[in-house]
Amino acid sequence: MKMGSEQGIERIQPKGEVYKCPVCNYTDGFHVSFNMEAGSNLAEIVLICPSCHRRFNIGWKVQLEQE
């Protein structure tokens, strides 16, 4: 079974509650992944639709603790 989407990460603007996929209209929320910036502990949060596997960036970033 092939996982993921061959499309790149699409930028979307969040409006209201973010739970619905703008591509396939799946309405039970998203999986989350972290895209780490090279040489940094800063990560971009990427939303992944569990149904169509498209990936979305809505501008969220987090700074992870250093060990």
N, C-alpha and C positions, 0 to 999 in steps of 0.2 A: 504494500500500500504506500503510495507516494504521499508524503506530508508536505504542507506548505503551499505557497502560491508562487508561480513563476513571475508574477508582476512584482514590481518594486513596492516600496512603502509609499502609500498615498497620503498626502497631507489633507486633513479635513478640519473644518472649524466646528468645535463643540457648540451645541445649542441645547439648552435644557439638560435633561438627564441623558447621559451617554450610555445607551444599552442596545441600540438598534443598528444593525449593519446597514450602511447606506447603499451597498451593492445588492445584497440578496434579501434584505429586510428581515433577517433572523432577529428575534426579539428577546433572547435569553442572555444577553450580555456577551462579554469578550474574554478571551484568554489574554494574559499579559506577558510580554517578554521585555528584555532590557538590551538595548544596543549600546555597548560601552564605547566611550570615546577613547581613542588610542592615547596611551600614556597618562590617563586621568582616572579618577574614581567617579567621574560624572557619567551618568547613563541616561539615554533617551528612553522613555517608556513607549513601547509599541503595542497597540491593541491588535489582536488577531481574532477574526471571526471563526468560531468553531464550526460553522456550517460550510462557508465557501473558502475559508482559509486566507482571505485577503488581509493585508496588514495596513494599519493606519497609524499615522503620527498626528497627535493633536497638540503638540507643543509642550508636553509634560517632560520635565527632566528631574532627576534625583541625584543627590550626591551620596554615594555609599561610604560607609565608615571605612577608614583604613585600619588594617590589622596590625 
